[in-house]
């Protein structure tokens, strides 16, 4: 059976079996093999079987680079090299001798030798954004999916009942898609059958799955990454994701509740992207008046409107060569979204009052606490803009889901906010008070509590009374995570908290939540969108 072997930066990513008469490769979700590179068209090319041979047909209208030359059509021979943006694909008629062909393997992988597979390996699975990790010894093969019959069961609506098969094959670990709806992705590329080297993560639904040589390879200890401090395994995975996606130019959307550190993530992406010497321009789309937003983003010419006494660059022009961070992108006015889409796709920026647009080279990072898919459904966010910006996504877990980080971050804030020789200790009652709080304001709230404690403390030890929470959230710590203290809250805030607690208790299952709350599912969906709660829940169907 012929294969396409994909490489990036000299490292083999995956092997895709050409097991159908026609397969497409492109950057869009509808392609059979998805290559996450902005230079690749939604459907870049089709691989067509003609008798015993395979032909590549360009579908982009711009030509596809085969052996270094752009062409509309080319026959694939043994070793033919096809470029898809920053990715390379090598055509092989048969892989039976590939592992044994040391010279060919070294040439294709630019000198990177595959590690020897240990006799005993473990299959690991991690649900991003949570502490949930599964592990099982890998025998000859194992089926992975949400069904009860699977050897590794990954419960989630995005995982098919029989999603994939992982097993040993000729001294390698191979992962095969079993006709799942969401597919199997390795390094963002959709794969039907490919090698899964040690430590390389495959995405199955929302789960990360990888092969490890040891039973539990979760990193230990505290990690500091571009100002982000964590000891939480899920957060460490996000840091690894940031490191992987930073070097590309693809847009990134960071989802997370208020105070989870979305701007810190944007700074980390900027610094690791190679644009660290250029500007990072942050804009909060929810904090700027509608009538001023266009001029703020795109700039304006002199006299463009009342009060425009001089021409002024917009944020996009200020960020030229660097990165722009658009916080709360879900608040961007609907009438400005097409203009932003054009800026992202073509690099065109037309200031208010200008007759011609200019061009900019900008890396885009977006953040929101809303579920943008729900916003699209409610017609508050354009579908074409959503699919253009959600190329790479990061979901930051709230602090209540990474409670081990509470004391890690507390100690960090004590060291950074106190004089070096006057760092206070924490009495047992004070530590318990911190541990039982729900942290609705997340890391930002924790920092505020630390600052407040240092201001009110009267000695070298912080006592329980020195730990003071905001009156709106203080009652929740005393009553527990799943209780609401309505004192100081509006009726809407009580309703929002009730829905949030129920969604959390049913793990995001909206059918179950609507039954528990005794309201129609359509009403629940409307409330979730209104209060921006959709990012923390799961849909009820595989998507």
PyMOL commands that set and color helices and strands:
alter all, ss='L'
color gray80, all
select helices_A, chain A and resi 102-108+233-246+262-272+290-298+315-318+329-331+334-346+372-377+383-389+399-401+404-417+428-436+442-456+464-466+471-479+491-505+510-517+521-531+534-536
alter helices_A, ss='H'
color red, helices_A
select strands_A, chain A and resi 3-8+11-17+22-26+33-34+45-50+53-58+64-66+69-71+73-76+81-84+87-92+122-127+133-137+141-145+152-153+164-169+172-177+184-186+189-191+193-195+202-204+207-212+223-225+228-230+252-255+280-284+323-327+348-349+358-359+363-368+392-395+425-426+461-462
alter strands_A, ss='S'
color yellow, strands_A
deselect
rebuild
show_as cartoon
